Amino acid sequence: MRTNSRRRIVAAVAVTCALALGTTACGASDPADESAVKDVASALEAGGKVTVWAWEPTLKKVAADFEKKYPKVDVELVNAGTGDKQYTALQNAVAAGSGAPDVAQVEYYAVGQFAIGKALEDLAPYGASSHDQTFTTGPWSAVRYDKGIYALPMDSGPMALFYNKKVFDRHGVAVPTTWDEYVEAARALHKADPKLYITNDTGDAGATTSLIWQAGGRPYKVEGTKVGIDFGDAGTAQYARTWQKLLDERLLAPVTSWSDEWYKGLSDGSIATLSIGAWMPANFASGAPAASGDWRVAPLPQWTRGAKAGAENGGSSLAVPKASKNKALAYAFIEYATTGAGATARVSEGAFPATRADLESKAFLETAFPYFGGQQANQVLADAARNVGTGWSYLPYQVYANSIFNDTVGKAYVSSTTLAQGLDAWRNASAKYGAEQGFSVGK
Amino acid sequence: MITNPADAPSDTVERAVRPRAVPDTAVEPGRTPVARPPKARPRRPKRPHTPLNPRPSVPLTLVTGLVLVYTLLPLVWLVINATKNQQDLFDSFGLWLGKDFRLWDNISRTLTYDDGAFVRWTLNTLLYVAAGAGGATLLAVLGGYALAVYEFPGRRAVFAVVIGAVAVPGTALAVPTFLMFSGMGLANTPWAVIIPSLVSPFGLYLMWVFAAEAVPSELLEAARIDGAGELRIFFTIALPLLRPGTVTVLLFSMVATWNNYFLPLIMIKDPDWYPLTLGLNAWSAQARTAGGEPVFDLIITGSLLTVVPIVVIFLLLQRHWQSGLAAGSVKE
């Protein structure tokens, strides 16, 4: 099933295009910029219905605001499943030729896969190219592919270290600023209390690639249909070496992120830190309210002392599928939701901005988080957003690659396989799949 | 055949008939078999061992007890944990009450959370069960009766098709069904759940077999001679006779529709048309999203509320089912 999905998308899009010929433009032969921009304005004028597939909770408010501002537009927000499930549903709908939404939430790591599968509309002609300076660098580069703009960034996830201050204080352990200190702290905490772990990890593709990203590793190179996968660079090696220590000494809680056990660990302090995206505060407040006041935010530990390297973890964009029936109106909605008033409203509901204006606004930076003991946590997080390492790219089939992470790298967590061996296996399996899909894959 | 204990001959009657069917000595293990004068008999009257009053067996009792615990434990866990708030769920022992008793609060929050989505999902489920399972039962009764009573060419072929259809799991048909409904433009509408639920090959087969046993052809012939039309015969004579089988099929299809997950999962994308199974899963997925609110307490309470109606339906219908089958089994 999975192996054929991309080909199926291509085929289905071709069929859809053939059917729709004469009514809408398909593919590259888009109308000139100006007329498309005008389209957006007249589409708003004419009104209509926009179906949005998204799971991001703050979009509820945006949809309501948008309908209030444009009474002729009806926004139907549908939670068609989270992450993978929604992508499968989207692929099925595109393949079936009906039922695709007008707007879909797509995580950054998945944008490439849908863009290259020609399932997404290039938004540049609708006016997206005018937002060159609107968004921060990381998310903005994530939504562009081969000169096209396939989505608008909705939020971002620059990484930071969330740590349980109470636990660190109780055991007299200093908050780590480098990954070597992190390993030391892991040992000290676990020694002081065997139930205590520095963090949880059972193998998470997103977290692993993000830490490699921060360490300076750039395993994926994509140029058209030429793909390079190489886990042999210095950054990857440094990550694997350090993380291997934590694995070997059993210093990582065997708890899967987002499970009820995980939330329990966050609230009772048995998981002491999380290196995770800046969108995490909202989840802390709703998922572990009992630990309110215990947690703080610090910059992500560094691989070299004194450095200021960062990476992104998670984050999503809003895209317009080619199968959408009202693309201009769909674009009008995502532009509203991701820029200007819509973006600001979402930030006030707890989303972490991808827009420069919101990221630099005084109100945002000076927000005191009661959950973090009154800390102005956004100062740390905004700094992290500025320090995200450049030049990172995901595979054009990262959704698939992530789905086989636990069969390959995951072995390092449950057997005597090392992380380095696991990454090798992941590389080979990803390369094999890429070749099957018609990419020329090299190192 | 399952028989209702209430209908069985009572023990006292039986004892009166055969007062000394079993000798004293064989009854209670561990007791020395000494001959005693009749008046020194133990106070508890000894009963003969019948299938309804079996010889006690310690290992068998233990095994049955274990199975009982194994079956009931998840339900007990569910009931206990529906009384806790999210923090107590994390902190307290799973099989004992938490600090606060929050059952009523949990129920009212479950019903109102997310703009009352749970109520909407319950109504959807009821719709799917009423239309899907009700329709499936109706079709199975009509079809089963027709196949059992009327001779017509191609009956054997129908038999082969029905038996074949029983063997195909619904899951295997789900994807082709989705593509078909999608092609007809019915995907993401309640019809996509109701129409496939209408087909119950097993129900049809069951009704067929039942009708062949329960509706004597002599009775039908007598009615025909008296001048009754086929429809009248079906509704006034056959249908009451078929009631126990009907209830059985209704019970099976209701439980199947109520618990159906996969079919709605692939058919329905709009949460407004979710059944409870999908809705609860959507709440559970919330905990796995950035910015999503984990509501483990509401999921557990919601699961309890989802289980209760089906248990009630089962207990209510089971009585008809039991006595009916018993009646059928002794009919000559």
Interface residues (C-beta under 8 A of the other chain):
Chain A: W53 W55 E56 P57 T58 E76 V78 N79 A80 G81 T82 G83 K85 A89 N92 A93 A96 G97 S98 G99 D155 G157 W258 D260 Y263 K264 S267 D268 G277 W279 M280 A282 N283 S286 G287 P289 A290 G314 G350 A351
Chain B: Q86 Q87 L89 F90 D91 F178 L179 S182 G183 G185 A187 N188 I266 K269 D270 P271 A282 A285 Q286 A287 R288 T289 A290 G291 G292 E293 P294 F296
